[in-house]
């Protein structure tokens, strides 16, 4: 049961403690997938937008959100998946981008492409700086990394492979 003395910040803070299972240095709030947290009667409702429509981590994220809110005192919790507007890497906070870099994942370069730029043969990823040495003398080695939202890149200066979180 939702307590009348709970402020909306309590629910937001609980959700902000939920880590992305694929990139555990970011919370789901840092990642920008949490669109809203609110009370609806006796239920705490959370709207989330997946990074990809088939993101396998979403079920884990939903479970973790429910557990975090219940631990904070919420009784009933409902997690809604919201597809509009579509998630974009532009929603990742600047602080989160720095934590990605420190973790060894290059954050998205530039802004996400707009619809007119989504023709795959015409869209080019801008230079991706190596998260280890910051060199921009890097090259893509594989379109996909450990997850569909990441690509494998290689730094020709420090000779280290790294993942790049694609701009979407």
C-alpha positions in Angstrom: 0.0 0.0 0.0 1.3 3.5 -0.9 1.9 5.5 2.2 0.4 9.0 2.2 3.6 10.4 3.8 5.8 9.2 0.9 6.9 12.0 -1.4 7.4 11.4 -5.1 11.1 11.9 -4.6 11.2 8.7 -2.5 10.0 6.7 -5.5 12.3 8.4 -7.9 15.3 7.8 -5.5 14.4 4.1 -5.3 14.2 3.8 -9.0 17.5 5.7 -9.4 19.2 3.0 -7.4 18.3 0.3 -10.0 21.4 -0.4 -12.1 21.4 -1.4 -15.8 22.2 -5.1 -15.8 24.3 -4.8 -19.0 26.2 -1.7 -17.9 26.2 -1.7 -14.1 27.9 1.7 -13.7 24.7 3.3 -14.9 21.3 3.4 -13.2 18.2 3.2 -15.3 17.6 6.9 -14.6 21.1 7.8 -15.8 20.4 5.8 -19.0 17.3 7.9 -19.6 14.9 5.0 -19.9 12.7 5.9 -17.0 10.2 8.4 -18.3 8.0 8.9 -15.3 7.4 7.7 -11.7 4.1 8.6 -10.1 1.4 7.4 -7.8 -2.0 6.2 -9.1 -4.1 5.6 -6.1 -2.3 2.9 -4.1 0.0 1.9 -6.9 3.4 3.3 -7.8 3.6 3.5 -11.6 6.8 3.6 -13.6 7.0 4.3 -17.3 10.1 3.0 -19.1 11.2 3.2 -22.7 13.5 0.3 -23.8 16.8 1.2 -25.5 15.8 -1.4 -28.2 12.4 -2.8 -28.7 13.7 -6.3 -28.1 16.2 -5.5 -25.3 16.6 -8.7 -23.3 17.5 -6.8 -20.2 14.0 -5.2 -19.9 12.5 -8.0 -17.9 15.4 -7.9 -15.4 15.1 -4.1 -15.2 11.3 -4.3 -14.6 11.8 -6.9 -11.8 14.5 -4.7 -10.2 12.3 -1.6 -10.3 9.5 -3.5 -8.6 11.9 -4.8 -5.9 13.4 -1.4 -5.3 10.1 0.3 -4.9 8.7 -2.4 -2.6 11.9 -2.1 -0.5 11.2 1.7 -0.3 7.7 1.0 1.0 5.5 0.7 -2.1 2.9 -2.0 -2.0 1.6 -2.3 -5.5 3.9 -1.4 -8.4 3.1 -1.3 -12.1 5.8 -0.9 -14.8 4.6 0.3 -18.2 6.6 -0.1 -21.3 6.3 3.1 -23.4 7.6 3.1 -27.0 6.8 6.7 -27.9 8.8 8.8 -28.1 11.5 6.3 -28.9 14.5 6.2 -26.6 17.6 8.0 -27.8 21.2 8.1 -26.5 20.7 11.9 -26.2 18.8 11.1 -23.0 22.0 9.8 -21.3 23.2 12.3 -18.7 26.6 13.9 -19.1 27.7 12.4 -15.7 26.6 8.9 -17.0 28.7 9.4 -20.2 31.8 10.1 -18.0 31.1 6.9 -15.9 30.8 4.9 -19.2 34.2 6.2 -20.3 35.7 5.4 -16.9 34.2 1.9 -17.1 35.9 1.4 -20.5 32.9 1.9 -22.8 33.1 4.8 -25.2 29.9 6.9 -24.8 27.8 7.8 -27.9 29.5 10.3 -30.2 27.5 13.3 -31.2 23.8 13.4 -31.4 21.5 10.6 -32.4 20.7 10.6 -36.1 17.3 12.1 -37.1 14.9 10.1 -39.3 16.2 11.7 -42.5 19.7 10.4 -41.7 18.8 6.8 -41.0 19.7 5.5 -44.4 22.3 3.0 -43.3 24.7 3.5 -46.2 24.8 7.2 -45.7 25.0 7.4 -41.9 28.6 7.4 -40.6 29.6 7.3 -37.0 31.7 10.3 -36.1 35.1 9.7 -34.6 34.9 7.6 -31.5 37.5 8.4 -28.8 39.2 5.5 -27.1 38.0 5.4 -23.4 41.5 4.3 -22.3 43.8 6.9 -24.0 41.3 9.3 -25.5 42.8 9.0 -29.0 40.4 9.4 -31.9 42.6 7.1 -34.1 40.1 4.3 -33.7 38.3 2.0 -36.1 35.2 -0.1 -35.9 35.8 -3.8 -35.9 32.3 -5.2 -35.5 28.9 -3.6 -35.8 27.8 -5.5 -32.7 29.4 -6.0 -29.3 28.3 -7.9 -26.2 24.8 -6.4 -26.8 23.0 -5.0 -29.9 23.4 -1.5 -28.6 27.2 -1.7 -28.6 29.8 -2.1 -31.3 33.4 -3.3 -31.0 36.1 -0.7 -31.8 39.9 -0.7 -31.8 42.4 2.0 -30.9 45.4 2.1 -33.2 47.4 4.2 -30.7 47.1 2.1 -27.5 46.1 -1.0 -29.4 43.2 -1.8 -27.1 39.8 -3.0 -28.2 36.8 -1.4 -26.6 33.0 -1.2 -26.8 31.2 1.8 -28.1 27.6 2.6 -27.1 26.0 3.4 -30.4 24.2 6.7 -30.9 20.6 6.0 -31.5 
